Amino acid sequence: MHLNEKKFSIYAILATALILFTACPGPQPPTPTPPVDTHADGLYILNEGTFQHNNSTITYYNCETGAITDDIFLEANHRGLGDTGNDLQRYGSKLYAVVNNSNRVEVMNIENAKSLKSINLDGKQPRYICFYENKAYVSCFDGDVVRIDTATLEVDGTVRCGRNPEGICVCNHKLYVSNSGGLDNPNYDNTVSVIDLATFTVTNTVTVGINPSVVANYDDRYVILVSRGDYINVPYKLLKIDVADLSVTDFGIAALNFAISGDYAYVYSYDFSSSNSWIKVLDLRTGEIVKENFITDGTVIETPYSITVNPLNGDVYITDAHNFTVTGDVYCFGQDGRKKFTFEVGINPSKIVFNNTPHLNS
């Protein structure tokens, strides 16, 4: 799910106390209809680095040749990405990196990671980014969501949400923002702000579990989200908001992070006390676990840190952060849950973006 300021504060506390992805969607895995291509041209992997060490990087993996560029941003721009990269997303021909502790959004050409603009968000501690109709929306730990015009790359709006906004997504023409309250540990927030995109104002606030984080659109009718509890006594929860009436359903699964492909969620959990983890497959239509163990070949993921599904062929990419201070790994699994390949990346690999030009559109 992931070390930025919030993660650092959480993991540092846990580390001191403790010395601290997909393709098998059940019996009938979903497949693209029709698959435009069967592989990614390449992968951009955001490596968060370690908080206040200014060592975030972007690794590029060429799927055709297997060649790895350890830090393509540094190679393309002759400077580092910054301190604590928190999110990496593609929109059109551009790649957007949210760099939390450096307080900026780095916009790059998707073809070569060449910087087009560094958008300064001084003091706002940006977290995550999503897009809708030529606008980018960035959640910021100072309590705001910032709107950026994707043509001019200028900030053109700001709206106030709850405490320490985290995950962000668009569903049915509205913006949903999880308010974590993560900097107020143990006094977490427990709300999701609903923002009307036409007026760019908060129209509703939904009460969910404490410390909400990851949110994602499912079928443009539901928002799937994780409540991360307090990491000690209050367990994680996987929840669903029905955007028609803003009712909340608990799946009864202690999930730390997930990825959605079709009607399935590929869900993982990690226990910071025991270092135990699991990766399951959930049918979002029924709320039933259709596969208790996604990985079928005995491959061990020490510390799952992110999970992503290639929309072209259903391959699952899972990153392993190990002990959060060493270089991580990326694992690719087929729909049978068997490892296809793995490669080493930077510290705390948290986001994967597929460069499938021209196959993927925004």
Secondary structure, 3 states (H helix, E strand, C coil): CCCCHHHHHHHHHHHHHHCCCCCCCCCCCCCCCCCCCCCCCEEEEEECCCCCCCCEEEEEEECCCCCEECCHHHHHHCCCCECCEEEEEEECCEEEEEECCCCEEEEEECCCCCEEEEEECCCCCEEEEEEECCEEEEEECCCEEEEEECCCCEEEEEEECCCCEEEEEEECCEEEEEECCHHHCCCCCCEEEEEECCCCEEEEEEECCCCEEEEEEECCCEEEEEECCCCCCCCCEEEEEECCCCEEEECCCCCCEEEEECCEEEEEEECCCCCCEEEEEEECCCCEEEECCCCCCCCCCCCEEEEEECCCCCCEEEEECCCCCCEEEEEEECCCCCEEEEEEEEECEEEEEEECCCCCCC
